[in-house]
Amino acid sequence: ISRQTFQPTLPLPPKELSPNARVHWGRKARATKKYRLTASVCTDIALKDDGVEGDYQQARVQVKLFNRTAHRRDGDNLIATLKSAFDGIADALYVDDAEWTHLPPMQETDKDDPRVEVHLAPKTK
């Protein structure tokens, strides 16, 4: 990992955040707020641990999902499920994520440590 690329690691998103979930709007709102805050805190930790620098206004973002099982998620739905996470990461970086380029997500299995790794690389000059 270069000094400019870093990787916040998040817990798996709650099922309420899936675009296919049929849940009460209040329950979804609480899940969204909590996951956004979690992503922001995880990003703060990653920034301090990795000591990164760079302009993340136009970052390249790639998600790596580690499921408990070999079940695969639809890539588009996975990105949509993580919207509040991207917002939380952008909050911690003090940037607007509107210009981020999202690369296709990768999925693997890790039954002992399910998680989401978000790899961010700043725009290169």
C-alpha positions as a Markdown table, in Angstrom:
| # | Residue | x | y | z |
|---|---|---|---|---|
| 1 | Ile | 0.0 | 0.0 | 0.0 |
| 2 | Ser | 1.4 | 3.3 | -1.0 |
| 3 | Arg | 1.4 | 6.2 | 1.4 |
| 4 | Gln | -1.5 | 7.7 | -0.4 |
| 5 | Thr | -3.7 | 4.7 | -0.7 |
| 6 | Phe | -5.6 | 3.5 | 2.4 |
| 7 | Gln | -8.2 | 1.0 | 3.4 |
| 8 | Pro | -10.8 | 1.5 | 6.0 |
| 9 | Thr | -12.2 | -1.8 | 7.2 |
| 10 | Leu | -15.9 | -1.9 | 8.1 |
| 11 | Pro | -18.3 | -4.5 | 9.4 |
| 12 | Leu | -20.8 | -6.0 | 7.0 |
| 13 | Pro | -23.6 | -3.6 | 6.2 |
| 14 | Pro | -27.0 | -4.2 | 7.9 |
| 15 | Lys | -29.6 | -5.9 | 5.7 |
| 16 | Glu | -31.9 | -2.9 | 6.1 |
| 17 | Leu | -29.6 | -1.0 | 3.8 |
| 18 | Ser | -30.1 | -3.3 | 0.8 |
| 19 | Pro | -32.0 | -1.6 | -2.0 |
| 20 | Asn | -34.2 | -4.8 | -2.1 |
| 21 | Ala | -35.0 | -4.7 | 1.6 |
| 22 | Arg | -38.6 | -4.0 | 2.5 |
| 23 | Val | -38.3 | -2.3 | 5.9 |
| 24 | His | -40.0 | 0.6 | 7.7 |
| 25 | Trp | -38.4 | 3.9 | 6.7 |
| 26 | Gly | -37.6 | 4.7 | 10.4 |
| 27 | Arg | -35.7 | 1.5 | 10.8 |
| 28 | Lys | -33.8 | 2.1 | 7.6 |
| 29 | Ala | -33.0 | 5.6 | 8.6 |
| 30 | Arg | -31.5 | 4.5 | 12.0 |
| 31 | Ala | -29.4 | 1.8 | 10.2 |
| 32 | Thr | -28.2 | 4.4 | 7.6 |
| 33 | Lys | -27.2 | 6.8 | 10.3 |
| 34 | Lys | -25.4 | 4.2 | 12.4 |
| 35 | Tyr | -23.5 | 2.7 | 9.4 |
| 36 | Arg | -22.5 | 6.1 | 8.2 |
| 37 | Leu | -21.1 | 7.0 | 11.6 |
| 38 | Thr | -19.3 | 3.6 | 11.8 |
| 39 | Ala | -17.7 | 4.2 | 8.4 |
| 40 | Ser | -16.6 | 7.7 | 9.5 |
| 41 | Val | -15.0 | 6.3 | 12.7 |
| 42 | Cys | -13.3 | 3.4 | 10.8 |
| 43 | Thr | -11.9 | 5.9 | 8.3 |
| 44 | Asp | -10.5 | 8.1 | 11.1 |
| 45 | Ile | -8.8 | 5.1 | 12.5 |
| 46 | Ala | -7.4 | 4.0 | 9.1 |
| 47 | Leu | -6.1 | 7.6 | 8.4 |
| 48 | Lys | -4.3 | 7.7 | 11.8 |
| 49 | Asp | -2.9 | 4.2 | 11.4 |
| 50 | Asp | -1.7 | 4.5 | 7.8 |
| 51 | Gly | -0.6 | 8.1 | 8.0 |
| 52 | Val | -1.9 | 8.8 | 4.5 |
| 53 | Glu | -1.9 | 12.1 | 2.5 |
| 54 | Gly | -3.6 | 13.0 | -0.7 |
| 55 | Asp | -6.5 | 14.6 | -2.5 |
| 56 | Tyr | -9.5 | 12.2 | -2.2 |
| 57 | Gln | -11.9 | 14.6 | -3.8 |
| 58 | Gln | -11.7 | 12.5 | -7.0 |
| 59 | Ala | -10.6 | 9.1 | -5.5 |
| 60 | Arg | -10.8 | 5.7 | -7.1 |
| 61 | Val | -12.8 | 3.4 | -4.8 |
| 62 | Gln | -12.9 | -0.4 | -4.8 |
| 63 | Val | -14.9 | -2.5 | -2.4 |
| 64 | Lys | -13.8 | -5.9 | -1.3 |
| 65 | Leu | -16.5 | -7.8 | 0.5 |
| 66 | Phe | -15.7 | -10.8 | 2.7 |
| 67 | Asn | -18.9 | -12.9 | 3.2 |
| 68 | Arg | -19.3 | -15.6 | 5.8 |
| 69 | Thr | -20.4 | -18.0 | 3.1 |
| 70 | Ala | -19.7 | -18.4 | -0.6 |
| 71 | His | -23.0 | -16.5 | -1.4 |
| 72 | Arg | -22.4 | -13.8 | -4.0 |
| 73 | Arg | -24.2 | -10.5 | -4.0 |
| 74 | Asp | -25.1 | -8.5 | -7.1 |
| 75 | Gly | -22.4 | -5.9 | -7.6 |
| 76 | Asp | -24.8 | -3.0 | -8.3 |
| 77 | Asn | -26.8 | -3.8 | -5.2 |
| 78 | Leu | -23.6 | -4.1 | -3.1 |
| 79 | Ile | -22.5 | -0.6 | -4.1 |
| 80 | Ala | -26.0 | 0.8 | -3.4 |
| 81 | Thr | -26.0 | -1.0 | 0.0 |
| 82 | Leu | -22.8 | 0.8 | 0.9 |
| 83 | Lys | -24.0 | 4.3 | 0.1 |
| 84 | Ser | -24.1 | 5.4 | 3.7 |
| 85 | Ala | -20.6 | 3.9 | 4.2 |
| 86 | Phe | -19.3 | 6.1 | 1.3 |
| 87 | Asp | -20.9 | 9.1 | 2.8 |
| 88 | Gly | -19.3 | 8.4 | 6.2 |
| 89 | Ile | -15.9 | 8.0 | 4.6 |
| 90 | Ala | -16.3 | 11.2 | 2.7 |
| 91 | Asp | -17.3 | 12.9 | 6.0 |
| 92 | Ala | -14.1 | 11.8 | 7.6 |
| 93 | Leu | -12.0 | 13.0 | 4.6 |
| 94 | Tyr | -13.9 | 16.3 | 4.4 |
| 95 | Val | -14.7 | 15.8 | 0.7 |
| 96 | Asp | -17.7 | 15.3 | -1.5 |
| 97 | Asp | -17.9 | 11.8 | -2.9 |
| 98 | Ala | -19.8 | 12.9 | -6.0 |
| 99 | Glu | -16.7 | 12.6 | -8.2 |
| 100 | Trp | -15.5 | 9.3 | -6.9 |
| 101 | Thr | -14.9 | 6.5 | -9.5 |
| 102 | His | -16.3 | 3.2 | -8.2 |
| 103 | Leu | -14.4 | 0.2 | -9.6 |
| 104 | Pro | -16.3 | -3.2 | -9.7 |
| 105 | Pro | -16.5 | -4.8 | -6.3 |
| 106 | Met | -14.7 | -7.9 | -5.4 |
| 107 | Gln | -16.1 | -10.7 | -3.3 |
| 108 | Glu | -14.4 | -13.4 | -1.2 |
| 109 | Thr | -15.3 | -15.7 | 1.6 |
| 110 | Asp | -13.9 | -15.4 | 5.2 |
| 111 | Lys | -16.1 | -17.2 | 7.7 |
| 112 | Asp | -14.0 | -16.1 | 10.6 |
| 113 | Asp | -13.8 | -12.4 | 9.8 |
| 114 | Pro | -16.6 | -11.1 | 7.6 |
| 115 | Arg | -16.0 | -7.5 | 6.6 |
| 116 | Val | -15.9 | -4.8 | 4.0 |
| 117 | Glu | -12.6 | -3.4 | 2.9 |
| 118 | Val | -12.8 | -0.1 | 1.0 |
| 119 | His | -9.7 | 0.7 | -0.9 |
| 120 | Leu | -9.3 | 4.4 | -1.7 |
| 121 | Ala | -6.7 | 5.8 | -4.0 |
| 122 | Pro | -6.4 | 9.6 | -4.6 |
| 123 | Lys | -6.5 | 11.1 | -8.1 |
| 124 | Thr | -3.0 | 11.0 | -9.5 |
| 125 | Lys | -1.6 | 14.0 | -11.2 |
